[in-house]
Amino acid sequence: MASSPTSSLLQLLDSSARLTGLSLCYHDYLMRSGLPLAMREHGASACQAFKAGEKRGACMSFCGVGGEVDRRVKARPGGWVHRCPHGLSQIALPVLAGSALAGVLFAVGGDGGLTAASAMQEDRRVVLEAVVGRISALLVPTVGDSGETRQERIQRFIDASLEAPVQIGDLAARLSLSPSRTGHLVRELFGTTFSQLLTGARLNCAAVWLAGSELPVGTIARRLCFYDQSHFTRAFRRHAGQSPLTYRHQARRAY
């Protein structure tokens, strides 16, 4: 029996961490991995120590959703070696869904002493690039894959459109169908409307941003194409059963 994507990822990250001697985590922006929080957040002891104190805000502004790493890493598919605001060296590699950032793989020295010079030595670089390729294969449908189903094509379109004001006609054009037929197809495959599917994906993304960034609620609402903050708050409350701010506070206490 084939293993699930989650169990495959757990084994992949665990073996790769042991092989490289690095602490690995995957920031999962599409919420598809099913990884536990401990593997979606930095687990190195030095990182945990910084985030436990008053320096958490600086950590999140740099490594969190929409932070400095996100802004830089998309242009560096081979990996970005850098020092965080607290002086720790780490490697960040992007996982892309089209032009959108599906997630970021981070690798940090277990003792916080990883240097930029040692970080990109060939053996570690090859391993980490392979890990990124496997994550992409498990979680992100490949553009132009002849075996890609319509459901996968639709999901890929949704994943790449979280910050774009798209309509069902845009998806219809991608599928070479009429908007009416596309609407029926989405309902057949996903059991919901196109609008509800897109909104649900945006709200899942919002939950990640609320828990893992310092972005203001209004900024999250605008970036995810909600009319305004009030519209976003009402939608998020229906989706998560609580307001965005309450969700953020509870997520951080749990962390």
C-alpha positions as CSV (number, residue, x, y, z in Angstrom):
1,M,0.0,0.0,0.0
2,A,1.3,3.4,-1.0
3,S,2.1,5.8,1.9
4,S,0.3,9.0,2.3
5,P,1.9,12.4,1.4
6,T,2.1,13.2,5.1
7,S,3.9,10.1,6.1
8,S,6.2,10.4,3.1
9,L,7.1,13.9,4.1
10,L,7.7,13.0,7.7
11,Q,10.1,10.3,6.6
12,L,11.8,12.6,4.1
13,L,12.4,15.4,6.5
14,D,13.5,13.1,9.3
15,S,16.0,11.2,7.2
16,S,17.3,14.3,5.4
17,A,17.8,16.0,8.8
18,R,19.9,13.1,10.0
19,L,21.8,12.9,6.8
20,T,22.7,16.6,6.7
21,G,23.0,17.3,10.5
22,L,20.6,20.2,10.0
23,S,17.3,21.1,11.6
24,L,14.6,21.1,8.8
25,C,11.2,22.6,8.7
26,Y,8.7,23.3,5.9
27,H,6.5,26.4,5.9
28,D,3.4,25.0,4.2
29,Y,1.5,27.9,2.7
30,L,-1.0,25.6,0.9
31,M,-1.9,23.6,4.0
32,R,-1.6,20.3,2.2
33,S,1.3,18.6,4.0
34,G,-0.5,17.5,7.2
35,L,2.8,18.0,9.0
36,P,2.6,18.6,12.7
37,L,3.3,22.1,13.9
38,A,6.8,21.1,15.2
39,M,7.8,20.4,11.6
40,R,6.2,23.5,10.1
41,E,8.0,25.8,12.5
42,H,11.7,26.2,13.3
43,G,12.7,23.6,15.7
44,A,16.4,24.4,16.3
45,S,16.9,25.1,20.0
46,A,18.4,28.6,19.3
47,C,15.4,29.6,17.2
48,Q,13.0,28.4,20.0
49,A,14.9,30.4,22.6
50,F,14.6,33.6,20.6
51,K,10.9,33.1,19.8
52,A,10.1,32.4,23.5
53,G,11.1,35.9,24.4
54,E,10.5,39.5,23.3
55,K,12.4,38.8,20.0
56,R,9.5,36.7,18.5
57,G,8.3,39.7,16.5
58,A,11.7,40.1,14.7
59,C,11.8,36.4,14.0
60,M,8.3,36.4,12.4
61,S,9.0,39.6,10.4
62,F,12.0,37.9,8.9
63,C,11.1,34.2,8.6
64,G,7.3,34.3,8.9
65,V,4.7,34.5,6.2
66,G,5.2,37.6,4.0
67,G,8.5,38.4,5.7
68,E,12.0,39.1,4.4
69,V,12.7,35.5,3.4
70,D,9.5,35.2,1.4
71,R,10.3,38.3,-0.5
72,R,13.8,37.2,-1.4
73,V,13.6,33.4,-1.8
74,K,11.4,33.2,-4.9
75,A,14.3,34.7,-7.0
76,R,16.7,32.1,-5.6
77,P,15.5,28.6,-6.6
78,G,18.9,27.2,-5.7
79,G,18.6,28.4,-2.1
80,W,19.3,31.5,-0.1
81,V,22.0,31.3,2.5
82,H,21.7,34.1,5.0
83,R,21.8,35.1,8.7
84,C,18.6,35.9,10.5
85,P,18.3,39.0,12.7
86,H,19.7,37.1,15.6
87,G,22.8,36.0,13.8
88,L,21.9,32.4,13.1
89,S,22.8,31.1,9.6
90,Q,20.2,29.2,7.7
91,I,19.3,28.1,4.2
92,A,15.9,28.7,2.6
93,L,14.7,27.1,-0.6
94,P,11.4,27.9,-2.3
95,V,8.7,25.4,-3.4
96,L,6.6,27.0,-6.1
97,A,3.1,26.5,-7.5
98,G,3.5,28.3,-10.9
99,S,4.6,31.8,-9.9
100,A,3.1,31.5,-6.4
101,L,5.1,30.5,-3.3
102,A,3.6,27.2,-2.1
103,G,6.1,26.9,0.8
104,V,9.6,27.4,2.0
105,L,12.0,24.7,3.2
106,F,14.3,26.0,6.0
107,A,17.5,24.3,7.2
108,V,19.3,25.6,10.3
109,G,22.3,24.2,12.2
110,G,21.1,22.2,15.2
111,D,23.4,24.2,17.5
112,G,22.8,27.5,15.8
113,G,26.4,27.6,14.6
114,L,25.9,26.8,10.9
115,T,28.0,29.2,8.8
116,A,27.2,30.4,5.3
117,A,30.5,28.9,4.1
118,S,29.6,25.4,5.3
119,A,25.9,25.7,4.5
120,M,26.2,25.4,0.8
121,Q,28.8,22.6,0.6
122,E,27.9,20.3,-2.2
123,D,26.5,17.3,-0.3
124,R,24.1,19.4,1.7
125,R,23.0,21.4,-1.3
126,V,22.2,18.3,-3.4
127,V,20.2,16.8,-0.5
128,L,18.2,19.9,0.1
129,E,17.4,20.4,-3.6
130,A,16.2,16.8,-3.7
131,V,14.0,17.4,-0.7
132,V,12.4,20.4,-2.4
133,G,11.8,18.4,-5.5
134,R,10.1,15.7,-3.6
135,I,7.9,18.1,-1.6
136,S,6.9,19.7,-4.9
137,A,6.1,16.3,-6.4
138,L,4.0,15.3,-3.4
139,L,2.1,18.6,-2.9
140,V,2.2,20.7,-6.0
141,P,0.8,19.4,-9.4
142,T,3.3,19.9,-12.2
143,V,2.4,22.4,-15.0
144,G,2.0,20.5,-18.3
145,D,2.0,17.1,-16.7
146,S,0.2,14.9,-19.2
147,G,-1.1,12.8,-16.3
148,E,-2.6,15.7,-14.5
149,T,-6.3,15.4,-13.9
150,R,-8.9,18.2,-14.3
151,Q,-9.2,18.3,-10.5
152,E,-5.5,18.8,-10.1
153,R,-5.5,21.5,-12.8
154,I,-8.3,23.3,-11.0
155,Q,-6.6,23.0,-7.6
156,R,-3.4,24.3,-9.1
157,F,-5.2,27.3,-10.5
158,I,-6.8,28.0,-7.1
159,D,-3.4,27.7,-5.4
160,A,-1.8,30.2,-7.8
161,S,-4.7,32.7,-7.5
162,L,-5.0,33.4,-3.8
163,E,-3.7,36.9,-4.3
164,A,-5.3,37.6,-7.7
165,P,-8.8,38.9,-8.4
166,V,-9.8,36.0,-10.6
167,Q,-13.2,34.9,-11.7
168,I,-14.6,31.6,-13.0
169,G,-14.1,32.8,-16.6
170,D,-10.4,32.8,-16.0
171,L,-10.5,29.2,-15.0
172,A,-12.8,28.3,-17.9
173,A,-10.3,29.8,-20.3
174,R,-7.5,27.6,-18.8
175,L,-9.7,24.5,-19.2
176,S,-11.0,25.5,-22.6
177,L,-14.6,25.2,-21.3
178,S,-17.5,27.6,-21.0
179,P,-18.0,29.3,-17.6
180,S,-21.2,27.4,-17.2
181,R,-19.6,24.0,-17.8
182,T,-16.7,25.0,-15.6
183,G,-19.0,25.8,-12.8
184,H,-20.7,22.4,-13.1
185,L,-17.3,20.7,-13.2
186,V,-16.1,22.4,-10.1
187,R,-19.2,21.3,-8.2
188,E,-18.9,17.8,-9.5
189,L,-15.3,17.4,-8.5
190,F,-15.2,19.5,-5.2
191,G,-18.8,19.5,-4.1
192,T,-18.9,23.3,-3.9
193,T,-19.0,26.3,-6.1
194,F,-15.9,28.0,-7.6
195,S,-16.4,31.0,-5.4
196,Q,-16.6,28.9,-2.3
197,L,-13.6,26.8,-3.3
198,L,-11.5,29.9,-3.9
199,T,-12.7,31.7,-0.7
200,G,-12.0,28.6,1.4
201,A,-8.5,28.3,0.0
202,R,-7.9,32.0,0.8
203,L,-9.2,31.6,4.3
204,N,-6.9,28.6,4.9
205,C,-4.0,30.8,3.7
206,A,-5.2,33.6,6.0
207,A,-5.1,31.2,9.0
208,V,-1.4,30.4,8.2
209,W,-0.6,34.1,7.9
210,L,-2.4,35.0,11.1
211,A,-0.5,32.3,13.0
212,G,2.9,32.8,11.4
213,S,3.3,36.5,10.6
214,E,3.0,40.0,12.0
215,L,0.9,41.1,9.0
216,P,-2.0,43.3,10.1
217,V,-5.5,41.8,9.6
218,G,-6.3,44.6,7.1
219,T,-3.2,43.8,5.0
220,I,-4.1,40.1,5.0
221,A,-7.7,41.0,3.9
222,R,-6.4,43.1,1.0
223,R,-3.7,40.7,-0.2
224,L,-6.3,37.9,-0.3
225,C,-8.7,40.0,-2.3
226,F,-11.5,40.5,0.2
227,Y,-13.5,43.7,-0.2
228,D,-12.4,45.1,3.1
229,Q,-11.4,44.1,6.6
230,S,-15.0,43.7,7.8
231,H,-15.8,41.4,4.9
232,F,-12.8,39.3,5.7
233,T,-13.6,39.2,9.4
234,R,-17.1,37.9,8.8
235,A,-15.9,35.3,6.3
236,F,-13.1,34.1,8.6
237,R,-15.5,33.9,11.6
238,R,-17.8,31.6,9.6
239,H,-14.8,29.6,8.4
240,A,-12.9,29.2,11.7
241,G,-15.6,29.9,14.3
242,Q,-13.7,32.9,15.7
243,S,-12.4,36.3,14.7
244,P,-9.0,36.7,13.0
245,L,-7.5,38.3,16.1
246,T,-8.8,35.6,18.5
247,Y,-7.5,32.9,16.1
248,R,-4.1,34.7,16.1
249,H,-3.9,34.9,19.8
250,Q,-4.9,31.3,20.4
251,A,-2.5,30.0,17.7
252,R,0.4,31.8,19.4
253,R,-0.5,30.6,22.8
254,A,-0.6,27.0,21.4
255,Y,2.8,27.5,19.9
